[in-house]
Amino acid sequence: MNMNVTLSWALPTTRASGKPLLVQDIQHVVVEVSGDEGQTWALIGTFPPDVLSTVVTDLDYGIWTFRGVVVDTRGRSSDPLLAILENADTSPPSALLSLEAVPF
């Protein structure tokens, strides 16, 4: 069964240097998804700093990788943070394709 997911994140309060990062210094957060172990990525959205979650609907069976990157007001990007989710097919196998009873 396809799955709906809420992605949520917390903004950083420091830069990679350890110096403080104010919310007003964040331009946006870029969130992407990959269904092929990170070989290709599709944009889910670009979110302003006052948006801290989004909903992704209709994920098919498989392993999904989500990637979030913070971009500051000068266009500098953070390292990506990944979240991985598996939508496993837990349904039972289909019935036999055939079953015969042959007298002898």
N, CA and C atoms as an extended XYZ file, in Angstrom:
312
Properties=species:S:1:pos:R:3:atomname:S:1:resname:S:1:resid:I:1 pbc="F F F"
N         0.845       -1.177        0.000 N   MET     1
C         0.000        0.000        0.000 CA  MET     1
C         0.891        1.241        0.000 C   MET     1
N         0.505        2.208       -0.810 N   ASN     2
C         1.273        3.441       -0.835 CA  ASN     2
C         1.174        4.147        0.509 C   ASN     2
N         2.195        4.937        0.818 N   MET     3
C         2.340        5.529        2.140 CA  MET     3
C         2.402        7.051        2.035 C   MET     3
N         1.834        7.716        3.028 N   ASN     4
C         1.977        9.162        3.186 CA  ASN     4
C         2.921        9.418        4.352 C   ASN     4
N         3.767       10.437        4.220 N   VAL     5
C         4.802       10.707        5.217 CA  VAL     5
C         4.837       12.203        5.530 C   VAL     5
N         4.987       12.529        6.793 N   THR     6
C         5.264       13.903        7.186 CA  THR     6
C         6.759       14.021        7.451 C   THR     6
N         7.404       14.913        6.723 N   LEU     7
C         8.814       15.212        6.964 CA  LEU     7
C         8.877       16.468        7.828 C   LEU     7
N         9.655       16.429        8.881 N   SER     8
C         9.831       17.622        9.716 CA  SER     8
C        11.306       17.790       10.016 C   SER     8
N        11.708       19.005       10.261 N   TRP     9
C        13.129       19.300       10.493 CA  TRP     9
C        13.269       20.427       11.504 C   TRP     9
N        14.456       20.513       12.063 N   ALA    10
C        14.815       21.581       12.999 CA  ALA    10
C        15.952       22.366       12.372 C   ALA    10
N        15.836       23.672       12.387 N   LEU    11
C        16.868       24.532       11.802 CA  LEU    11
C        18.111       24.565       12.684 C   LEU    11
N        19.274       24.711       12.060 N   PRO    12
C        20.498       24.821       12.845 CA  PRO    12
C        20.564       26.184       13.543 C   PRO    12
N        21.282       26.221       14.642 N   THR    13
C        21.487       27.479       15.366 CA  THR    13
C        22.939       27.936       15.290 C   THR    13
N        23.765       27.119       14.629 N   THR    14
C        25.169       27.483       14.439 CA  THR    14
C        25.570       27.206       12.987 C   THR    14
N        26.657       27.828       12.592 N   ARG    15
C        27.269       27.572       11.297 CA  ARG    15
C        28.246       26.401       11.453 C   ARG    15
N        28.791       25.903       10.349 N   ALA    16
C        29.770       24.813       10.396 CA  ALA    16
C        30.991       25.211       11.227 C   ALA    16
N        31.282       26.499       11.292 N   SER    17
C        32.423       26.999       12.074 CA  SER    17
C        32.167       26.954       13.573 C   SER    17
N        30.893       26.773       13.965 N   GLY    18
C        30.518       26.811       15.371 CA  GLY    18
C        29.985       28.168       15.797 C   GLY    18
N        30.118       29.163       14.940 N   LYS    19
C        29.595       30.508       15.239 CA  LYS    19
C        28.065       30.487       15.144 C   LYS    19
N        27.398       31.399       15.841 N   PRO    20
C        25.933       31.422       15.837 CA  PRO    20
C        25.345       31.674       14.446 C   PRO    20
N        24.185       31.082       14.212 N   LEU    21
C        23.416       31.306       12.983 CA  LEU    21
C        22.012       31.729       13.404 C   LEU    21
N        21.633       32.931       13.035 N   LEU    22
C        20.307       33.440       13.361 CA  LEU    22
C        19.301       32.961       12.308 C   LEU    22
N        18.065       32.808       12.726 N   VAL    23
C        17.018       32.366       11.796 CA  VAL    23
C        16.911       33.334       10.620 C   VAL    23
N        17.071       34.627       10.874 N   GLN    24
C        16.962       35.602        9.791 CA  GLN    24
C        18.119       35.504        8.789 C   GLN    24
N        19.152       34.738        9.126 N   ASP    25
C        20.264       34.506        8.199 CA  ASP    25
C        20.040       33.274        7.321 C   ASP    25
N        18.909       32.589        7.509 N   ILE    26
C        18.572       31.415        6.701 CA  ILE    26
C        17.609       31.841        5.603 C   ILE    26
N        17.979       31.555        4.355 N   GLN    27
C        17.112       31.889        3.223 CA  GLN    27
C        16.015       30.837        3.046 C   GLN    27
N        16.426       29.555        3.017 N   HIS    28
C        15.447       28.483        2.847 CA  HIS    28
C        16.079       27.118        3.123 C   HIS    28
N        15.222       26.115        3.138 N   VAL    29
C        15.631       24.718        3.262 CA  VAL    29
C        15.158       24.003        2.001 C   VAL    29
N        16.071       23.274        1.372 N   VAL    30
C        15.743       22.501        0.174 CA  VAL    30
C        15.561       21.047        0.600 C   VAL    30
N        14.424       20.457        0.258 N   VAL    31
C        14.141       19.066        0.603 CA  VAL    31
C        13.915       18.294       -0.694 C   VAL    31
N        14.632       17.159       -0.825 N   GLU    32
C        14.549       16.329       -2.020 CA  GLU    32
C        14.318       14.874       -1.628 C   GLU    32
N        13.947       14.048       -2.605 N   VAL    33
C        13.701       12.631       -2.369 CA  VAL    33
C        14.364       11.818       -3.468 C   VAL    33
N        14.825       10.629       -3.083 N   SER    34
C        15.409        9.680       -4.034 CA  SER    34
C        14.815        8.305       -3.772 C   SER    34
N        14.461        7.621       -4.841 N   GLY    35
C        13.962        6.253       -4.732 CA  GLY    35
C        14.950        5.237       -5.264 C   GLY    35
N        16.173        5.701       -5.580 N   ASP    36
C        17.183        4.807       -6.149 CA  ASP    36
C        18.528        4.938       -5.426 C   ASP    36
N        18.450        4.983       -4.103 N   GLU    37
C        19.642        5.033       -3.244 CA  GLU    37
C        20.525        6.237       -3.521 C   GLU    37
N        19.925        7.366       -3.875 N   GLY    38
C        20.667        8.603       -4.050 CA  GLY    38
C        21.309        8.792       -5.407 C   GLY    38
N        20.962        7.945       -6.365 N   GLN    39
C        21.508        8.132       -7.721 CA  GLN    39
C        20.889        9.356       -8.391 C   GLN    39
N        19.591        9.545       -8.188 N   THR    40
C        18.899       10.722       -8.707 CA  THR    40
C        18.018       11.296       -7.605 C   THR    40
N        17.788       12.593       -7.673 N   TRP    41
C        17.006       13.293       -6.663 CA  TRP    41
C        15.897       14.099       -7.333 C   TRP    41
N        14.742       14.153       -6.682 N   ALA    42
C        13.624       14.976       -7.135 CA  ALA    42
C        13.310       15.993       -6.040 C   ALA    42
N        13.077       17.217       -6.446 N   LEU    43
C        12.771       18.281       -5.503 CA  LEU    43
C        11.374       18.094       -4.915 C   LEU    43
N        11.305       18.072       -3.592 N   ILE    44
C        10.012       18.083       -2.902 CA  ILE    44
C         9.577       19.530       -2.726 C   ILE    44
N        10.529       20.384       -2.306 N   GLY    45
C        10.200       21.793       -2.129 CA  GLY    45
C        11.345       22.597       -1.575 C   GLY    45
N        11.201       23.911       -1.707 N   THR    46
C        12.115       24.885       -1.122 CA  THR    46
C        11.282       25.659       -0.110 C   THR    46
N        11.664       25.587        1.163 N   PHE    47
C        10.820       26.077        2.240 CA  PHE    47
C        11.485       27.226        2.990 C   PHE    47
N        10.746       28.313        3.245 N   PRO    48
C        11.289       29.410        4.042 CA  PRO    48
C        11.521       28.942        5.481 C   PRO    48
N        12.322       29.686        6.243 N   PRO    49
C        12.674       29.227        7.594 CA  PRO    49
C        11.506       29.124        8.573 C   PRO    49
N        10.359       29.702        8.241 N   ASP    50
C         9.219       29.578        9.154 CA  ASP    50
C         8.380       28.330        8.871 C   ASP    50
N         8.770       27.534        7.869 N   VAL    51
C         8.098       26.266        7.567 CA  VAL    51
C         9.035       25.136        7.980 C   VAL    51
N         8.564       24.264        8.861 N   LEU    52
C         9.427       23.222        9.426 CA  LEU    52
C         8.919       21.807        9.152 C   LEU    52
N         7.983       21.677        8.211 N   SER    53
C         7.509       20.344        7.856 CA  SER    53
C         6.782       20.402        6.521 C   SER    53
N         6.620       19.241        5.925 N   THR    54
C         5.842       19.098        4.715 CA  THR    54
C         5.335       17.668        4.635 C   THR    54
N         4.334       17.438        3.817 N   VAL    55
C         3.757       16.114        3.647 CA  VAL    55
C         4.117       15.595        2.259 C   VAL    55
N         4.542       14.341        2.214 N   VAL    56
C         4.818       13.654        0.957 CA  VAL    56
C         3.794       12.525        0.866 C   VAL    56
N         3.059       12.493       -0.231 N   THR    57
C         1.987       11.511       -0.358 CA  THR    57
C         2.298       10.471       -1.424 C   THR    57
N         1.666        9.343       -1.271 N   ASP    58
C         1.626        8.303       -2.298 CA  ASP    58
C         2.989        7.681       -2.605 C   ASP    58
N         3.794        7.424       -1.570 N   LEU    59
C         5.076        6.748       -1.780 CA  LEU    59
C         4.831        5.267       -2.029 C   LEU    59
N         5.325        4.777       -3.124 N   ASP    60
C         5.182        3.373       -3.495 CA  ASP    60
C         6.088        2.517       -2.603 C   ASP    60
N         6.005        1.204       -2.746 N   TYR    61
C         6.892        0.313       -2.017 CA  TYR    61
C         8.333        0.604       -2.406 C   TYR    61
N         9.233        0.475       -1.456 N   GLY    62
C        10.653        0.681       -1.729 CA  GLY    62
C        11.329        1.398       -0.582 C   GLY    62
N        12.589        1.701       -0.796 N   ILE    63
C        13.376        2.449        0.186 CA  ILE    63
C        13.526        3.862       -0.347 C   ILE    63
N        13.113        4.814        0.458 N   TRP    64
C        13.115        6.224        0.082 CA  TRP    64
C        14.135        6.977        0.918 C   TRP    64
N        14.937        7.786        0.266 N   THR    65
C        15.919        8.621        0.953 CA  THR    65
C        15.513       10.073        0.765 C   THR    65
N        15.439       10.791        1.869 N   PHE    66
C        15.105       12.211        1.858 CA  PHE    66
C        16.363       12.990        2.212 C   PHE    66
N        16.541       14.145        1.563 N   ARG    67
C        17.747       14.959        1.785 CA  ARG    67
C        17.317       16.396        2.047 C   ARG    67
N        17.877       16.972        3.113 N   GLY    68
C        17.604       18.364        3.449 CA  GLY    68
C        18.885       19.169        3.499 C   GLY    68
N        18.845       20.368        2.916 N   VAL    69
C        20.001       21.273        2.882 CA  VAL    69
C        19.523       22.671        3.280 C   VAL    69
N        20.268       23.313        4.172 N   VAL    70
C        19.973       24.678        4.596 CA  VAL    70
C        20.805       25.630        3.736 C   VAL    70
N        20.153       26.678        3.235 N   VAL    71
C        20.845       27.690        2.432 CA  VAL    71
C        20.717       29.029        3.154 C   VAL    71
N        21.858       29.695        3.368 N   ASP    72
C        21.805       30.983        4.060 CA  ASP    72
C        21.497       32.104        3.071 C   ASP    72
N        21.354       33.312        3.591 N   THR    73
C        20.952       34.455        2.767 CA  THR    73
C        22.039       34.880        1.781 C   THR    73
N        23.227       34.336        1.902 N   ARG    74
C        24.297       34.609        0.932 CA  ARG    74
C        24.462       33.462       -0.068 C   ARG    74
N        23.541       32.490       -0.015 N   GLY    75
C        23.556       31.398       -0.978 CA  GLY    75
C        24.477       30.235       -0.639 C   GLY    75
N        25.024       30.230        0.565 N   ARG    76
C        25.902       29.124        0.978 CA  ARG    76
C        25.049       27.971        1.501 C   ARG    76
N        25.398       26.761        1.058 N   SER    77
C        24.620       25.564        1.409 CA  SER    77
C        25.302       24.742        2.493 C   SER    77
N        24.494       24.180        3.367 N   SER    78
C        25.005       23.265        4.391 CA  SER    78
C        25.305       21.909        3.768 C   SER    78
N        25.953       21.069        4.532 N   ASP    79
C        26.039       19.660        4.145 CA  ASP    79
C        24.630       19.093        4.192 C   ASP    79
N        24.345       18.087        3.377 N   PRO    80
C        23.003       17.491        3.418 CA  PRO    80
C        22.818       16.602        4.645 C   PRO    80
N        21.583       16.538        5.110 N   LEU    81
C        21.198       15.588        6.152 CA  LEU    81
C        20.203       14.632        5.511 C   LEU    81
N        20.404       13.328        5.727 N   LEU    82
C        19.569       12.308        5.103 CA  LEU    82
C        18.656       11.636        6.116 C   LEU    82
N        17.488       11.239        5.646 N   ALA    83
C        16.570       10.394        6.410 CA  ALA    83
C        16.115        9.293        5.459 C   ALA    83
N        16.116        8.060        5.939 N   ILE    84
C        15.766        6.924        5.097 CA  ILE    84
C        14.531        6.241        5.666 C   ILE    84
N        13.613        5.890        4.775 N   LEU    85
C        12.360        5.259        5.169 CA  LEU    85
C        12.068        4.124        4.199 C   LEU    85
N        11.667        2.981        4.743 N   GLU    86
C        11.285        1.859        3.885 CA  GLU    86
C         9.781        1.668        3.946 C   GLU    86
N         9.168        1.613        2.781 N   ASN    87
C         7.759        1.244        2.680 CA  ASN    87
C         7.743       -0.194        2.172 C   ASN    87
N         7.747       -1.122        3.101 N   ALA    88
C         7.852       -2.546        2.771 CA  ALA    88
C         6.491       -3.098        2.358 C   ALA    88
N         6.511       -3.972        1.366 N   ASP    89
C         5.299       -4.676        0.946 CA  ASP    89
C         5.117       -5.850        1.901 C   ASP    89
N         4.187       -5.713        2.832 N   THR    90
C         3.961       -6.747        3.837 CA  THR    90
C         2.767       -7.640        3.497 C   THR    90
N         2.269       -7.498        2.290 N   SER    91
C         1.150       -8.350        1.891 CA  SER    91
C         1.641       -9.781        1.657 C   SER    91
N         0.761      -10.766        1.823 N   PRO    92
C         1.175      -12.151        1.594 CA  PRO    92
C         1.363      -12.415        0.102 C   PRO    92
N         1.990      -13.531       -0.240 N   PRO    93
C         2.134      -13.883       -1.660 CA  PRO    93
C         0.767      -14.093       -2.306 C   PRO    93
N         0.734      -13.954       -3.612 N   SER    94
C        -0.482      -14.287       -4.366 CA  SER    94
C        -0.719      -15.788       -4.285 C   SER    94
N        -1.933      -16.198       -4.647 N   ALA    95
C        -2.276      -17.618       -4.653 CA  ALA    95
C        -1.501      -18.342       -5.750 C   ALA    95
N        -1.437      -19.662       -5.647 N   LEU    96
C        -0.822      -20.479       -6.698 CA  LEU    96
C        -1.439      -20.145       -8.048 C   LEU    96
N        -0.635      -20.213       -9.090 N   LEU    97
C        -1.166      -19.976      -10.432 CA  LEU    97
C        -1.991      -21.157      -10.922 C   LEU    97
N        -1.646      -22.356      -10.459 N   SER    98
C        -2.458      -23.520      -10.804 CA  SER    98
C        -2.246      -24.594       -9.755 C   SER    98
N        -3.226      -25.477       -9.646 N   LEU    99
C        -3.154      -26.637       -8.752 CA  LEU    99
C        -4.011      -27.718       -9.391 C   LEU    99
N        -3.395      -28.846       -9.642 N   GLU   100
C        -4.106      -29.943      -10.316 CA  GLU   100
C        -4.173      -31.156       -9.405 C   GLU   100
N        -5.245      -31.887       -9.544 N   ALA   101
C        -5.376      -33.193       -8.893 CA  ALA   101
C        -5.537      -34.212      -10.005 C   ALA   101
N        -4.569      -35.128      -10.137 N   VAL   102
C        -4.573      -36.115      -11.216 CA  VAL   102
C        -4.784      -37.507      -10.615 C   VAL   102
N        -5.825      -38.201      -11.046 N   PRO   103
C        -6.020      -39.547      -10.526 CA  PRO   103
C        -4.961      -40.493      -11.098 C   PRO   103
N        -4.642      -41.547      -10.359 N   PHE   104
C        -3.709      -42.573      -10.857 CA  PHE   104
C        -4.213      -43.949      -10.526 C   PHE   104
